[in-house]
Amino acid sequence: MTETTEQPSYEEARAELVEVVRRLEAGGTTLEESLALWERGEALATVCQGWIDGARERLDAVLGADEDPEDLADADED
């Protein structure tokens, strides 16, 4: 990530989250370090979920715009 105020891309957030999980699973960190890693992991998971939710909304909008109301009525009759 280039700036602390800039939201990471999905790929960047996921890669960092994988590293956080790896470090937590490896152990050997102090309680304070573990808590900081956990908090960072939660924040990264939220960023990833935001990207996924945004992608889902975009897909739903495109798919919804492509649906023909007559096709929907025909599908309901089946």
BAVOPA-932699 format. One line per field, with one value per atom (N, C-alpha, C, O, CB): residue in one letter; atom name; x, y, z. Coordinates in Angstrom, 1 decimal. Each point is the difference from the previous one (the first is absolute). Glycine has a CB too. Layout:
residues N
type [A  ...] $
atom [CA  ...] $
x [X  ...] $
y [Y  ...] $
z [Z  ...] $
This chain:
residues 78
type [M  M  M  M  M  T  T  T  T  T  E  E  E  E  E  T  T  T  T  T  T  T  T  T  T  E  E  E  E  E  Q  Q  Q  Q  Q  P  P  P  P  P  S  S  S  S  S  Y  Y  Y  Y  Y  E  E  E  E  E  E  E  E  E  E  A  A  A  A  A  R  R  R  R  R  A  A  A  A  A  E  E  E  E  E  L  L  L  L  L  V  V  V  V  V  E  E  E  E  E  V  V  V  V  V  V  V  V  V  V  R  R  R  R  R  R  R  R  R  R  L  L  L  L  L  E  E  E  E  E  A  A  A  A  A  G  G  G  G  G  G  G  G  G  G  T  T  T  T  T  T  T  T  T  T  L  L  L  L  L  E  E  E  E  E  E  E  E  E  E  S  S  S  S  S  L  L  L  L  L  A  A  A  A  A  L  L  L  L  L  W  W  W  W  W  E  E  E  E  E  R  R  R  R  R  G  G  G  G  G  E  E  E  E  E  A  A  A  A  A  L  L  L  L  L  A  A  A  A  A  T  T  T  T  T  V  V  V  V  V  C  C  C  C  C  Q  Q  Q  Q  Q  G  G  G  G  G  W  W  W  W  W  I  I  I  I  I  D  D  D  D  D  G  G  G  G  G  A  A  A  A  A  R  R  R  R  R  E  E  E  E  E  R  R  R  R  R  L  L  L  L  L  D  D  D  D  D  A  A  A  A  A  V  V  V  V  V  L  L  L  L  L  G  G  G  G  G  A  A  A  A  A  D  D  D  D  D  E  E  E  E  E  D  D  D  D  D  P  P  P  P  P  E  E  E  E  E  D  D  D  D  D  L  L  L  L  L  A  A  A  A  A  D  D  D  D  D  A  A  A  A  A  D  D  D  D  D  E  E  E  E  E  D  D  D  D  D] $
atom [N  CA  C  O  CB  N  CA  C  O  CB  N  CA  C  O  CB  N  CA  C  O  CB  N  CA  C  O  CB  N  CA  C  O  CB  N  CA  C  O  CB  N  CA  C  O  CB  N  CA  C  O  CB  N  CA  C  O  CB  N  CA  C  O  CB  N  CA  C  O  CB  N  CA  C  O  CB  N  CA  C  O  CB  N  CA  C  O  CB  N  CA  C  O  CB  N  CA  C  O  CB  N  CA  C  O  CB  N  CA  C  O  CB  N  CA  C  O  CB  N  CA  C  O  CB  N  CA  C  O  CB  N  CA  C  O  CB  N  CA  C  O  CB  N  CA  C  O  CB  N  CA  C  O  CB  N  CA  C  O  CB  N  CA  C  O  CB  N  CA  C  O  CB  N  CA  C  O  CB  N  CA  C  O  CB  N  CA  C  O  CB  N  CA  C  O  CB  N  CA  C  O  CB  N  CA  C  O  CB  N  CA  C  O  CB  N  CA  C  O  CB  N  CA  C  O  CB  N  CA  C  O  CB  N  CA  C  O  CB  N  CA  C  O  CB  N  CA  C  O  CB  N  CA  C  O  CB  N  CA  C  O  CB  N  CA  C  O  CB  N  CA  C  O  CB  N  CA  C  O  CB  N  CA  C  O  CB  N  CA  C  O  CB  N  CA  C  O  CB  N  CA  C  O  CB  N  CA  C  O  CB  N  CA  C  O  CB  N  CA  C  O  CB  N  CA  C  O  CB  N  CA  C  O  CB  N  CA  C  O  CB  N  CA  C  O  CB  N  CA  C  O  CB  N  CA  C  O  CB  N  CA  C  O  CB  N  CA  C  O  CB  N  CA  C  O  CB  N  CA  C  O  CB  N  CA  C  O  CB  N  CA  C  O  CB  N  CA  C  O  CB  N  CA  C  O  CB  N  CA  C  O  CB  N  CA  C  O  CB  N  CA  C  O  CB  N  CA  C  O  CB  N  CA  C  O  CB  N  CA  C  O  CB  N  CA  C  O  CB  N  CA  C  O  CB  N  CA  C  O  CB  N  CA  C  O  CB] $
x [0.8  -0.8  0.9  1.0  -2.9  1.6  0.9  -0.2  0.9  -0.9  -1.3  -0.3  -0.9  -0.7  1.0  -0.2  -0.8  -1.4  -0.9  2.8  -2.2  -1.4  -0.7  -1.2  1.8  0.2  -0.6  -0.4  0.8  0.7  -2.7  -0.5  0.8  0.1  -2.4  2.7  0.7  -0.9  -1.3  2.9  -1.1  -0.8  -0.4  0.5  0.7  -2.2  -0.4  1.3  0.2  -2.6  3.1  1.2  1.0  0.6  -1.0  0.7  0.9  -0.5  0.8  0.0  -2.0  -0.6  0.0  0.3  -1.8  1.1  0.0  1.4  0.2  -2.2  3.0  1.4  0.5  0.6  -0.2  -0.7  0.4  -0.8  0.6  0.0  -1.8  -0.8  0.5  0.1  -2.1  2.4  0.7  1.2  0.3  -1.2  1.7  1.2  -0.3  0.7  0.5  -2.2  -0.4  -0.4  0.4  -1.2  0.0  -0.5  1.2  0.1  -2.3  3.2  1.2  0.7  0.5  -0.3  0.0  0.8  -0.7  0.6  0.3  -2.3  -0.7  0.0  0.2  -1.7  1.4  0.1  1.3  0.2  -2.0  2.9  1.3  0.3  0.9  -0.2  -1.3  0.2  1.3  0.6  -1.9  1.8  1.2  -0.1  1.0  0.1  -2.3  -0.1  -0.6  -0.6  0.2  0.7  -0.6  -1.5  -0.5  2.7  -2.8  -1.4  -0.4  -0.9  0.8  0.9  -0.3  0.2  -0.9  1.7  0.2  0.2  -1.1  -0.5  3.0  -2.9  -1.1  -1.3  -0.7  1.8  -1.4  -1.2  0.1  -1.0  0.7  1.4  0.2  -0.2  -0.6  2.2  -1.0  -0.2  -1.5  -0.5  2.9  -3.0  -1.5  -0.8  -0.8  1.1  0.0  -0.8  0.3  -0.9  1.0  1.2  0.3  -0.7  -0.5  2.7  -2.2  -0.7  -1.5  -0.6  2.3  -2.3  -1.5  -0.2  -0.9  0.6  1.2  -0.1  0.1  -0.7  1.6  0.1  0.2  -1.1  -0.4  2.8  -3.0  -1.2  -1.1  -0.8  1.6  -1.0  -1.1  0.3  -1.0  0.7  1.5  0.4  -0.4  -0.6  2.4  -1.4  -0.2  -1.5  -0.5  2.6  -2.9  -1.4  -0.7  -0.9  1.0  0.5  -0.5  0.2  -0.9  1.3  0.7  0.3  -1.0  -0.5  2.9  -2.5  -0.9  -1.5  -0.6  2.1  -1.9  -1.4  -0.2  -1.0  0.9  1.1  0.0  -0.1  -0.8  2.0  -0.4  0.0  -1.4  -0.5  3.0  -3.0  -1.3  -1.1  -0.9  1.6  -0.7  -1.0  0.2  -1.1  1.1  1.2  0.2  -0.6  -0.6  2.7  -1.8  -0.5  -1.5  -0.7  2.8  -2.7  -1.4  -0.7  -1.0  1.2  0.5  -0.5  0.0  -0.9  1.7  0.3  0.1  -0.9  -0.7  3.1  -2.5  -0.9  -1.5  -0.8  2.5  -2.0  -1.3  -0.4  -1.2  1.4  0.7  -0.2  -0.2  -0.7  2.0  -0.7  -0.1  -1.3  -0.3  2.8  -3.1  -1.2  -1.2  -0.2  1.0  -1.5  -1.2  -1.2  -0.2  1.2  -1.8  -1.2  -0.9  -0.6  0.7  -0.2  -0.8  0.6  -0.7  -0.1  2.2  0.6  -0.2  -0.2  1.9  -1.7  -0.3  -1.4  -0.2  1.8  -2.6  -1.3  -0.1  -0.8  -0.1  1.5  0.0  0.6  -0.4  0.6  0.9  0.7  -0.9  0.0  2.2  -3.0  -0.9  -1.1  -0.5  0.9  -0.8  -1.1  0.4  -0.8  -0.1  2.3  0.5  -0.1  0.4  1.1] $
y [-1.2  1.2  1.2  0.1  -1.3  2.2  1.1  1.1  0.6  -1.0  0.6  1.0  -0.6  -1.0  2.9  -1.5  -0.5  0.4  -0.7  0.7  1.1  0.4  -0.6  0.0  2.1  -2.8  -0.6  -1.4  -0.8  2.2  -1.8  -1.4  -0.9  0.3  0.5  -1.9  -1.0  -0.7  0.0  -0.4  -0.1  -0.8  -1.3  -0.3  1.3  -1.7  -1.2  -1.0  -0.6  0.9  -0.3  -0.9  0.3  -0.9  0.6  1.6  0.5  -0.4  -0.5  2.4  -1.6  -0.2  -1.5  -0.5  2.5  -2.8  -1.5  -0.5  -0.9  0.7  0.6  -0.4  0.3  -0.8  1.1  0.9  0.4  -0.8  -0.4  2.7  -2.5  -0.8  -1.5  -0.5  1.9  -1.9  -1.4  0.1  -1.0  0.4  1.6  0.1  0.2  -0.6  1.6  -0.2  0.2  -1.4  -0.3  2.7  -3.1  -1.3  -1.0  -0.7  1.0  -0.2  -0.9  0.3  -0.9  0.8  1.4  0.4  -0.4  -0.4  2.4  -1.8  -0.4  -1.5  -0.4  2.4  -2.8  -1.4  -0.5  -1.0  0.8  0.9  -0.4  0.2  -0.7  1.3  0.3  0.3  0.7  0.6  -2.6  2.1  0.6  1.5  0.7  -2.5  2.4  1.4  0.3  -0.9  1.2  0.9  0.4  0.1  0.1  1.1  -1.1  0.3  1.3  0.0  -1.3  2.3  1.3  -0.1  0.5  0.7  -1.9  -0.1  -0.9  0.3  -0.1  -1.2  -0.9  0.8  -0.1  -1.9  2.9  0.8  1.0  0.2  -0.5  0.9  0.9  -0.7  0.6  0.8  -2.6  -0.7  -0.4  0.1  -1.0  0.5  -0.4  1.2  -0.1  -1.6  2.9  1.2  0.4  0.3  0.5  -1.0  0.3  -1.0  0.4  0.5  -2.2  -1.0  0.3  -0.2  -1.4  2.0  0.4  1.2  -0.1  -0.7  1.8  1.1  -0.4  0.4  1.1  -2.4  -0.5  -0.8  0.0  0.0  -0.8  -0.9  0.9  -0.3  -1.5  2.9  1.0  0.6  0.2  0.3  -0.1  0.5  -1.0  0.4  1.0  -2.6  -1.1  -0.2  -0.1  -1.0  1.1  -0.2  1.2  -0.2  -1.1  2.5  1.2  -0.2  0.4  1.0  -1.8  -0.2  -1.1  0.2  0.5  -1.8  -1.1  0.5  -0.2  -1.5  2.5  0.5  1.0  0.0  -0.3  1.1  0.9  -0.7  0.4  1.3  -2.7  -0.8  -0.7  0.0  -0.3  -0.2  -0.7  1.0  -0.3  -1.3  2.8  1.1  0.3  0.2  0.7  -0.7  0.3  -1.1  0.3  1.0  -2.6  -1.1  0.0  -0.2  -1.1  1.5  0.0  1.1  -0.2  -0.8  2.1  1.1  -0.3  0.3  1.3  -2.2  -0.3  -1.1  0.0  0.6  -1.6  -1.2  0.5  -0.5  -1.1  2.5  0.5  0.8  0.0  0.0  0.8  0.8  -0.8  0.4  1.4  -3.0  -0.9  -0.8  -0.5  0.4  0.0  -0.8  0.7  1.2  -2.3  0.3  0.5  -0.3  -1.2  0.9  1.3  -0.3  -1.1  -0.7  3.1  -2.6  -1.1  -1.3  -1.0  2.5  -1.6  -1.2  -0.4  -1.2  1.7  0.5  -0.3  -0.5  -0.9  2.7  -1.2  -0.5  -1.5  -0.8  3.2  -2.7  -1.3  -1.0  -1.1  2.0  -0.5  -0.9  -0.2  -1.1  2.0  0.1  -0.2  -1.0  -0.7  3.0  -2.5  -0.9  -1.4  -0.9  2.7  -2.0  -1.4  -0.8  -1.1  1.9] $
z [0.0  0.0  0.0  0.8  0.4  -2.0  -0.2  1.1  0.5  -2.9  2.9  1.0  1.0  -0.3  -1.3  2.9  1.0  -0.1  0.5  1.0  -2.2  -0.2  -1.2  -0.1  1.2  -1.9  -1.2  0.3  0.6  -2.1  1.1  0.2  -0.9  -1.2  1.9  -0.2  -0.8  -1.0  0.3  1.5  -2.9  -0.9  0.7  1.1  -3.1  1.4  0.6  0.1  1.0  -1.9  -0.1  -0.1  1.1  0.6  -3.1  2.7  1.0  1.4  0.8  -2.3  1.7  1.4  0.2  1.2  -1.4  -0.7  0.2  0.2  0.9  -2.4  0.8  0.2  1.4  0.6  -3.1  2.9  1.4  1.0  1.0  -1.8  0.6  0.9  0.1  1.1  -1.6  -0.6  0.0  0.9  0.8  -3.1  2.2  0.7  1.5  0.9  -2.9  2.3  1.4  0.6  1.2  -1.7  -0.2  0.5  0.2  1.0  -2.2  0.2  0.1  1.3  0.7  -3.2  2.8  1.2  1.3  0.9  -2.2  1.3  1.2  0.2  1.1  -1.5  -0.7  0.2  0.4  0.6  -2.3  1.2  0.4  1.4  0.6  -2.9  3.0  1.4  0.2  -1.0  1.6  0.6  0.3  0.1  0.1  -1.2  1.1  0.2  1.4  0.6  -3.1  3.0  1.3  -0.1  -1.1  1.7  0.5  0.0  -0.7  -0.7  2.9  -1.9  -0.7  -1.5  -0.7  2.8  -2.5  -1.5  -0.6  -1.1  1.5  0.3  -0.5  -0.1  -1.0  2.1  -0.1  0.0  -1.2  -0.7  3.2  -2.7  -1.1  -1.3  -0.9  2.3  -1.6  -1.2  -0.2  -1.1  1.4  0.8  -0.1  -0.5  -0.9  2.8  -1.3  -0.4  -1.4  -0.8  3.1  -2.8  -1.4  -0.9  -1.0  1.7  -0.3  -0.7  -0.2  -1.1  1.9  0.3  -0.1  -0.9  -0.8  3.2  -2.4  -0.9  -1.4  -0.9  2.7  -2.1  -1.3  -0.5  -1.2  1.6  0.4  -0.3  -0.4  -0.9  2.4  -0.8  -0.3  -1.4  -0.7  3.2  -2.8  -1.3  -1.1  -1.0  2.0  -0.8  -1.0  -0.2  -1.1  1.7  0.5  -0.1  -0.7  -0.8  2.9  -1.9  -0.7  -1.5  -0.8  2.8  -2.4  -1.5  -0.5  -1.1  1.4  0.4  -0.5  -0.1  -1.0  2.1  0.0  -0.1  -1.1  -0.7  3.1  -2.7  -1.1  -1.4  -0.8  2.2  -1.5  -1.2  -0.2  -1.1  1.3  0.9  -0.1  -0.4  -0.9  2.6  -1.2  -0.3  -1.5  -0.7  3.0  -2.8  -1.4  -0.9  -1.0  1.6  -0.2  -0.8  0.0  -1.0  1.5  0.7  0.1  -0.8  -0.7  3.0  -2.4  -0.8  -1.5  -0.7  2.5  -2.2  -1.4  -0.4  -1.0  1.1  0.8  -0.3  0.1  -0.8  1.7  0.0  0.1  -1.2  -0.4  2.9  -3.0  -1.2  -1.2  -1.0  2.0  -1.1  -1.1  -0.1  -1.0  1.0  1.2  0.1  -0.7  0.2  1.9  -2.9  -0.7  0.9  0.4  -2.8  2.7  0.9  -0.6  0.8  -0.1  -2.0  -0.5  0.3  0.2  -2.0  1.7  0.4  1.4  0.3  -2.0  2.6  1.4  0.2  0.8  -0.1  -1.4  0.1  -0.5  0.6  -0.9  -0.8  -0.5  1.0  0.1  -2.4  3.0  0.9  1.2  0.6  -1.3  1.1  1.1  -0.3  0.9  -0.2  -1.9  -0.4  -0.1  0.1  -1.4  1.2  -0.1  1.3  0.1  -1.8] $
